[in-house]
C-alpha cells in the first residue's frame, strides 16, 4: 500500500513528553504516542469498498496480508507514528475530568485527492487514557460500529466511516450487562475514518486545566484545517467557530430525528467538532415511535439520552463547549446569543424536516399542529416509525380517510389494540392531512418520489445487527455483507430484499443486544 502520509495533528500540536504506555494524567499535550497491541492471529472479515476508494487503496491491496496487518495494529504504517488523543468530558451530565482515547489509536492522517483523512483503530490495545479498561473491543460491538457507520453515511447523516473489520484471534473478557457475569468473546478491531476525531472534550480538557496556551493552539489548528472560511481577529474567529459548530451539530441532530437514530451516550467527549456522528456504542434505532426510548441500559433510570431529548442534550453540550472556549473570547454575550438562537433554529429545521417526511412542499399556518397530533398518535399504540412514514407516501390526495388509514395499518405492532377510539384519533388526523395535501400542487407521484428520498425503507434495525453478530460468531459473515449492500441504498425499493422491510420480530422485543445494550458494547 502506498499511502500518502500527512500527519498534521501530531506534527503541529504538542505531544505528551512521557512516552510510557501507563495509565496517567496527561498535561499540556494534545496526544500521547502509543504502539498498538500485536494481535495473535488477525483475520480480515469485511471491508467497505467505498472507503477503500476514498483512501486510494485498491481491492487487491485490501486483500493482501499487509492490509490485515496494518489495520489490525500488527504492523505500523511506514513514516508514521500512532498516537491517542487526550480530552476530557461531561458524562451523563457530570464532569468526568480527563478521559481521552481509552481504546482508540490513530495510525496516521493520509491524503488522497486533496482530502486528508484520519485513520483510527478501535480496540487495538491500551493507551495512557485506558483508565481501568483493557483497550480492546469485541466482535459484537465492532460489527455494530462497522455496519452502522456505513449505513448512516448512505442515509445522508453526517458520520465517521468504517474501512475494515478484523478479528484479532484473541479472546476478550466482557460483562455484557454489568451484572457480575463476565464471559470471553472474540476480539476485533475496526478502522474508523474521518477528517478529524477532535471532540468538544478536547477543548474542555485544556480549559479545565487552565492551559490556555494549548487551548489556543488546538482552536487555531481546528479553524486552519476544518473551518478555513473563518477569517478575522482571533476573538472574532473563535466566535465564528462556535457558531459553525453549533450549526453543524444542529444539522446532525435533525438528521438523527428524521431517521429515528438514538445515539445512546451523548457525552461531551462523544461530540464531534465537525458535527459528525461518532462513537457507535449502545446506539439503537426506533422500532416503534417512542420519544422516551433509549437503548443504553446504563441510562435506563434517568433516560437522559432518550430519542426525544437528543436536541436538548446537544444544546447542553454546546453550553459546555462555550464554557471551554470562553477564556479565549472573554465575552459571554456573543456565545449566549448563538446558544439562544439554537432552539429557534432547531424548531424551524425540525418543522421543515417533518414537512418533508409528510410530503409537504409549502408552509401552512397549522403545520405545527398537524405534526404535533401525528407524533401524539404514533404513541397511542406501538407504531413502527420506518414503516409508517414509508407507507405514507402511497396515499393519494383524493383518497378516502378510511383508505388512507388502511395504507399505514401494517405499521401497528399490536392490531388487537386498535380500538374504535384509537382509530377515530387516526381518522381525525388523516382528515387534516388529506385536506392539507389538497393545498399542494404537487402530483401524487412526484410527492411519493420526494417522500421516498427522506423516509428510508431500510435502516439497521437492532435485531438485524444482532442476526449478523450471531452468524459471525459461528464464522458466517454473509449477513454482514448482505446488510452492508442493502444499506448502501436505503431509499430504494430493493424488492428482492423485502424481508428486511419488516417490523421487529417478537423475539427481539426485550432481547439483550437487540433492544438493550450496555456501554461496554
VOGU-3710 file (C-alpha; in Angstrom, 3 decimals, decimal comma):
1> xxxxxxxxxx> 0,000/0,000/0,000  1,309/3,390/-0,897  -0,464/5,750/1,477  0,445/9,434/1,357  1,052/10,441/4,964  0,160/13,976/6,069  0,264/13,978/9,865  -0,889/17,500/10,667  -2,289/16,914/14,165  0,790/15,164/15,578
11> xxxxxxxxxx> 3,204/17,478/13,748  1,665/20,830/14,705  0,291/20,193/18,198  2,169/19,388/21,429  2,878/15,737/22,272  2,969/14,136/25,709  6,641/14,129/26,779  6,153/10,893/28,733  6,252/8,092/26,151  5,491/5,231/28,518
21> xxxxxxxxxx> 2,187/3,443/27,939  0,950/3,685/31,504  -2,414/4,989/32,649  -1,890/8,506/33,974  -2,957/12,140/33,963  -1,505/13,947/30,946  -0,908/17,696/30,927  -0,063/20,306/28,249  -0,387/17,736/25,454  -2,948/17,047/22,737
31> xxxxxxxxxx> -1,928/13,396/22,363  0,336/10,612/23,573  2,359/8,305/21,324  1,173/4,696/21,574  2,100/1,411/19,920  -0,907/-0,798/19,092  -1,064/-4,229/20,722  0,013/-7,010/18,367  -2,908/-9,395/17,737  -2,165/-13,132/17,747
41> xxxxxxxxxx> -3,910/-14,119/14,507  -5,588/-11,222/12,635  -8,166/-12,139/10,016  -9,970/-9,674/7,719  -13,693/-10,391/7,671  -15,088/-7,313/5,918  -14,139/-4,006/4,316  -16,020/-1,108/2,733  -15,124/-0,826/-0,946  -16,252/2,807/-0,974
51> xxxxxxxxxx> -13,928/3,765/1,888  -11,087/1,914/0,150  -11,655/4,058/-2,925  -11,896/7,216/-0,813  -8,435/6,444/0,610  -6,938/5,345/-2,716  -6,477/1,687/-1,676  -7,175/-0,961/-4,344  -9,224/-4,121/-3,701  -6,121/-6,168/-4,454
61> xxxxxxxxxx> -4,240/-4,279/-1,726  -7,170/-4,751/0,667  -6,933/-8,493/0,247  -3,189/-8,558/0,986  -1,628/-9,657/4,297  -0,173/-6,130/4,613  -3,668/-4,580/4,783  -4,778/-7,008/7,503  -1,577/-6,454/9,466  -1,718/-2,642/9,269
71> xxxxxxxxxx> -5,419/-2,314/10,104  -5,282/-4,775/12,971  -2,344/-2,960/14,574  0,169/-5,726/13,867  2,330/-3,543/11,598  2,927/0,225/11,702  2,424/2,319/8,562  5,809/3,436/7,240  6,759/7,053/8,088  4,074/7,347/10,715
81> xxxxxxxxxx> 3,798/7,080/14,476  0,483/6,076/16,119  -0,992/8,113/18,965  -4,081/8,571/21,131  -5,806/11,894/21,767  -6,252/13,485/25,167  -9,609/15,011/26,049  -12,000/15,404/28,955  -15,773/15,487/29,126  -19,110/15,501/30,865
91> xxxxxxxxxx> -20,584/12,007/31,145  -24,331/11,753/31,796  -24,280/15,418/32,806  -21,399/15,127/35,308  -17,851/16,391/34,905  -15,581/13,363/34,471  -12,201/15,096/34,124  -9,576/13,592/31,814  -10,875/10,788/29,588  -9,009/10,511/26,264
101> xxxxxxxxxx> -8,825/7,697/23,707  -9,068/4,712/26,024  -9,334/2,152/23,229  -8,707/4,192/20,096  -5,327/4,658/18,418  -4,766/6,940/15,426  -2,466/5,282/12,878  -1,955/8,314/10,641  -3,536/11,095/8,659  -3,456/10,219/4,971
111> xxxxxxxxxx> -4,072/12,375/1,922  -5,890/11,329/-1,241  -7,289/13,600/-3,975  -6,538/16,706/-1,871  -8,591/15,392/1,082  -6,999/14,406/4,376  -8,436/11,534/6,408  -7,585/10,312/9,895  -7,304/6,518/10,292  -8,192/5,353/13,794
121> xxxxxxxxxx> -8,193/1,803/15,162  -10,771/0,961/17,815  -9,842/-1,987/20,024  -6,082/-2,130/19,349  -4,964/-2,115/22,975  -4,254/0,042/25,990  -3,297/3,712/25,941  -2,405/6,187/28,717  -6,149/7,015/28,740  -7,484/3,481/29,247
131> xxxxxxxxxx> -8,086/4,005/32,982  -9,121/0,572/34,343  -10,066/-0,875/30,929  -8,104/-3,141/28,574  -8,312/-1,007/25,416  -9,818/-3,901/23,457  -13,089/-4,350/21,571  -15,210/-7,410/20,869  -16,595/-8,688/17,571  -20,172/-7,881/18,660
141> xxxxxxxxxx> -19,623/-4,139/19,121  -17,221/-3,944/16,169  -19,820/-5,358/13,749  -22,357/-2,835/15,051  -19,962/0,090/14,524  -18,781/-1,102/11,089  -22,297/-1,609/9,707  -23,825/1,487/11,276  -21,108/3,937/10,175  -21,674/2,989/6,544
151> xxxxxxxxxx> -25,478/2,770/6,883  -25,613/6,290/8,349  -23,492/7,680/5,530  -25,911/6,313/2,923  -28,881/7,685/4,859  -27,317/11,132/4,389  -26,422/11,541/8,072  -23,038/13,197/8,869  -20,863/10,395/10,237  -17,437/8,869/10,589
161> xxxxxxxxxx> -16,856/5,967/8,167  -15,581/2,438/8,700  -12,873/0,958/6,497  -12,428/-2,535/7,866  -13,481/-5,153/10,394  -10,737/-7,549/11,512  -10,756/-10,421/14,012  -7,695/-10,337/16,288  -7,615/-14,048/17,085  -7,690/-13,182/20,799
171> xxxxxxxxxx> -10,393/-13,630/23,429  -11,654/-10,606/25,365  -13,396/-10,738/28,747  -16,627/-8,704/28,873  -19,531/-8,350/31,297  -22,185/-7,507/28,701  -24,853/-6,445/31,240  -22,633/-5,238/34,131  -24,224/-7,886/36,350  -21,090/-9,675/37,555
181> xxxxxxxxxx> -21,203/-12,448/34,934  -18,283/-11,765/32,580  -17,608/-14,082/29,658  -14,997/-14,387/26,922  -15,845/-13,059/23,462  -13,955/-12,819/20,175  -11,729/-9,734/19,926  -11,889/-7,450/16,885  -10,568/-4,147/15,555  -12,438/-1,616/13,417
191> xxxxxxxxxx> -10,672/1,088/11,415  -12,658/4,305/11,671  -12,106/7,051/9,108  -12,942/10,767/9,418  -11,402/14,129/8,508  -10,757/14,511/12,248  -11,745/12,956/15,572  -11,477/16,234/17,529  -14,303/16,427/20,084  -15,902/19,006/22,369
201> xxxxxxxxxx> -13,944/17,291/25,160  -10,553/18,183/23,624  -11,321/21,860/24,307  -12,871/21,134/27,716  -9,655/19,426/28,874  -7,338/22,399/28,348  -9,894/24,899/29,591  -10,395/22,872/32,798  -6,600/22,711/33,303  -6,351/26,457/32,673
211> xxxxxxxxxx> -3,865/25,584/29,907  -4,840/28,476/27,642  -1,723/28,123/25,515  -2,634/24,592/24,337  -6,329/25,530/24,137  -5,429/28,348/21,726  -3,123/26,093/19,676  -5,875/23,475/19,307  -8,542/26,058/18,425  -6,341/27,764/15,841
221> xxxxxxxxxx> -5,464/24,349/14,363  -9,175/23,432/14,110  -10,008/26,659/12,277  -6,986/26,413/9,977  -7,794/22,942/8,659  -11,535/22,375/9,179  -13,073/25,850/9,015  -10,736/27,705/6,610  -13,574/30,039/5,587  -13,372/31,681/9,040
231> xxxxxxxxxx> -11,408/34,930/8,915  -10,941/37,939/11,201  -9,273/38,659/14,532  -8,596/35,787/16,920  -11,587/36,654/19,102  -13,932/37,043/16,111  -12,733/33,776/14,613  -13,376/31,858/17,863  -16,942/33,190/17,979  -17,421/32,205/14,320
241> xxxxxxxxxx> -16,029/28,750/15,088  -18,548/28,250/17,873  -21,382/29,366/15,581  -20,228/26,940/12,849  -20,028/24,046/15,332  -23,488/24,876/16,734  -24,917/24,869/13,188  -23,271/21,573/12,226  -24,370/19,939/15,487  -27,953/21,082/14,969
251> xxxxxxxxxx> -27,994/19,749/11,392  -26,713/16,367/12,603  -29,424/16,123/15,270  -32,189/16,946/12,763  -30,946/14,015/10,658  -30,969/11,705/13,704  -34,572/12,652/14,433  -35,502/12,197/10,762  -34,356/8,577/10,564  -35,090/7,524/14,168
261> xxxxxxxxxx> -31,491/7,118/15,338  -30,710/7,144/19,079  -27,022/7,626/19,882  -27,355/6,359/23,432  -24,348/8,082/25,009  -24,202/11,770/24,040  -21,450/12,703/26,470  -19,409/15,766/25,503  -16,428/13,529/24,739  -18,614/11,807/22,116
271> xxxxxxxxxx> -19,481/15,045/20,297  -17,520/15,771/17,119  -16,367/19,319/16,494  -17,264/18,661/12,822  -20,869/17,686/13,582  -20,261/14,023/12,698  -21,906/11,070/14,409  -19,026/9,387/16,271  -18,559/6,565/18,769  -21,147/3,962/17,856
281> xxxxxxxxxx> -21,591/2,262/21,223  -25,007/1,465/22,705  -26,893/3,123/19,826  -30,258/1,947/18,518  -32,995/2,677/16,024  -36,565/3,484/16,978  -38,688/0,499/16,013  -41,967/1,806/17,444  -42,076/5,603/17,655  -41,252/6,299/21,300
291> xxxxxxxxxx> -39,584/9,605/22,264  -38,734/8,160/25,700  -36,742/5,196/24,387  -33,012/4,782/24,862  -31,097/1,597/24,030  -28,497/2,233/26,756  -29,066/0,111/29,895  -26,717/2,421/31,842  -29,192/5,265/31,221  -32,372/3,296/31,896
301> xxxxxxxxxx> -33,283/5,072/35,112  -32,975/8,722/34,025  -33,244/8,252/30,229  -31,115/11,364/29,780  -30,178/10,348/26,218  -33,660/9,216/25,100  -34,697/9,890/21,498  -36,882/12,902/22,261  -34,219/14,558/24,414  -31,366/14,489/21,862
311> xxxxxxxxxx> -31,926/18,075/20,579  -31,902/19,377/24,178  -28,762/17,403/25,078  -26,936/18,726/22,016  -27,683/22,245/23,276  -26,499/21,343/26,800  -23,269/20,009/25,284  -22,835/23,203/23,265  -23,074/25,165/26,544  -20,117/23,121/27,822
321> xxxxxxxxxx> -18,148/23,874/24,650  -18,988/27,580/25,025  -17,634/27,481/28,590  -14,451/25,812/27,322  -13,883/28,447/24,622  -14,833/31,388/26,853  -11,268/32,036/28,166  -10,163/32,729/24,574  -13,063/35,134/23,961  -13,643/36,676/27,418
331> xxxxxxxxxx> -17,075/37,869/26,407  -20,222/35,879/27,162  -22,790/37,817/25,105  -21,879/36,529/21,596  -21,763/32,922/22,853  -25,083/33,329/24,670  -26,659/34,787/21,544  -25,610/31,710/19,496  -26,916/29,349/22,194  -30,223/31,211/22,467
341> xxxxxxxxxx> -30,765/31,073/18,702  -30,184/27,290/18,654  -33,670/26,494/19,937  -35,466/28,715/17,421  -33,350/27,472/14,538  -33,801/23,843/15,613  -37,587/24,204/15,825  -37,689/25,683/12,302  -35,367/22,958/10,969  -37,389/20,224/12,680
351> xxxxxxxxxx> -40,656/21,541/11,260  -39,163/21,695/7,749  -37,790/18,180/8,141  -41,159/16,828/9,281  -42,862/18,628/6,365  -40,517/16,794/4,003  -41,376/13,472/5,692  -45,059/14,291/5,144  -44,572/15,337/1,525  -45,469/18,991/2,125
361> xxxxxxxxxx> -43,558/21,478/-0,009  -45,223/24,707/1,100  -45,697/26,157/4,567  -49,144/26,484/6,131  -50,264/28,005/9,420  -51,398/24,765/11,056  -48,442/22,580/10,052  -47,046/22,620/13,572  -50,337/21,332/14,953  -50,561/18,664/12,230
371> xxxxxxxxxx> -47,055/17,449/13,171  -47,827/17,569/16,906  -51,012/15,488/16,596  -49,153/12,985/14,410  -46,373/12,455/16,976  -49,039/12,007/19,681  -50,947/9,479/17,560  -47,810/7,495/16,802  -47,581/6,768/20,544  -51,190/5,593/21,066
381> xxxxxxxxxx> -50,124/2,042/20,264  -46,749/0,685/19,164  -46,317/2,026/15,629  -43,271/1,261/13,517  -41,702/4,610/12,609  -39,857/3,459/9,472  -42,802/1,510/8,012  -45,337/4,243/8,866  -43,519/7,023/7,003  -42,598/4,812/4,059
391> xxxxxxxxxx> -46,241/3,679/3,649  -47,487/7,252/3,998  -46,067/8,076/0,572  -48,577/5,685/-1,045  -51,549/7,817/-0,058  -53,219/9,784/-2,835  -54,772/13,230/-2,407  -58,246/12,095/-3,436  -58,183/9,028/-1,203  -60,863/8,444/1,426
401> xxxxxxxxxx> -59,825/8,839/5,053  -60,584/5,146/5,670  -58,345/4,063/2,800  -55,540/6,339/3,954  -55,708/4,672/7,372  -55,509/1,211/5,765  -52,265/2,168/3,996  -50,428/2,547/7,302  -52,227/-0,268/9,184  -49,250/-2,561/8,613
411> xxxxxxxxxx> -47,085/-0,320/10,842  -49,044/-1,251/14,017  -47,391/-3,884/16,215  -50,499/-4,915/18,165  -53,510/-4,679/15,878  -55,707/-6,015/18,703  -55,125/-2,660/20,454  -56,752/-0,705/17,600  -59,969/0,288/19,379  -62,653/2,435/17,749
421> xxxxxxxxxx> -61,455/5,368/19,837  -57,858/4,904/18,668  -58,998/4,544/15,070  -61,028/7,762/15,397  -57,883/9,619/16,500  -56,177/8,444/13,325  -59,154/9,237/11,078  -59,212/12,753/12,538  -55,502/13,187/11,725  -55,887/11,772/8,200
431> xxxxxxxxxx> -58,788/14,172/7,590  -56,453/17,071/8,436  -53,595/15,566/6,433  -55,653/14,932/3,276  -57,059/18,479/3,484  -53,501/19,757/3,783  -52,409/17,740/0,727  -55,183/19,437/-1,237  -53,369/22,744/-0,718  -50,315/21,335/-2,519
441> xxxxxxxxxx> -49,880/21,494/-6,295  -47,502/18,503/-6,409  -48,810/15,347/-8,096  -49,230/12,163/-6,057  -46,369/10,522/-7,962  -43,943/13,434/-7,509  -44,802/13,645/-3,835  -44,190/9,906/-3,412  -40,781/10,150/-5,097  -39,785/13,098/-2,885
451> xxxxxxxxxx> -41,016/11,426/0,331  -39,101/8,273/-0,504  -35,842/10,245/-0,592  -36,214/11,315/3,074  -38,115/8,348/4,567  -35,829/5,308/4,324  -37,235/1,885/3,584  -34,311/0,129/5,265  -32,428/1,083/8,426  -30,067/-1,004/10,560
461> xxxxxxxxxx> -32,727/-2,225/12,946  -31,347/-3,513/16,230  -32,380/-7,110/15,544  -30,744/-7,045/12,087  -27,355/-6,199/13,594  -27,984/-8,910/16,190  -28,576/-11,547/13,476  -25,320/-10,523/11,764  -23,496/-10,849/15,116  -24,946/-14,290/15,899
471> xxxxxxxxxx> -23,955/-15,595/12,445  -20,475/-14,050/12,648  -19,905/-15,712/15,996  -20,210/-19,003/14,073  -17,773/-17,703/11,395  -20,612/-16,935/8,937  -20,027/-13,386/7,666  -22,642/-13,473/4,888  -25,232/-11,415/6,810  -22,659/-8,654/7,408
481> xxxxxxxxxx> -22,130/-8,413/3,640  -25,869/-8,694/2,895  -26,731/-5,842/5,278  -23,759/-3,772/4,085  -25,040/-3,980/0,490  -28,711/-3,491/1,455  -27,956/-0,342/3,444  -25,995/1,275/0,624  -29,388/2,065/-0,948  -31,743/2,605/1,994
491> xxxxxxxxxx> -34,221/4,692/-0,008  -34,502/2,237/-2,933  -37,294/-0,363/-3,056  -34,918/-3,365/-3,457  -37,891/-5,741/-3,802  -35,634/-8,799/-3,571  -34,683/-7,665/-0,024  -38,261/-7,077/1,156  -37,755/-9,436/4,134  -35,787/-6,643/5,826
501> xxxxxxxxxx> -38,714/-4,201/5,429  -40,481/-5,664/8,410  -41,395/-4,846/11,971  -39,151/-6,028/14,801  -39,901/-9,708/15,468  -41,330/-10,634/18,879  -38,162/-12,478/19,928  -36,202/-9,214/19,627  -38,521/-7,110/21,790  -36,560/-7,409/25,034
511> xxxxxxxxxx> -33,557/-9,462/23,963  -30,189/-8,297/25,317  -28,133/-6,953/22,414  -31,215/-6,464/20,284  -33,278/-3,957/22,240  -30,898/-3,039/25,089  -27,143/-2,512/25,135  -24,518/-1,504/27,628  -21,691/0,992/27,187  -19,248/-1,933/27,063
521> x> -20,867/-2,885/23,752
//
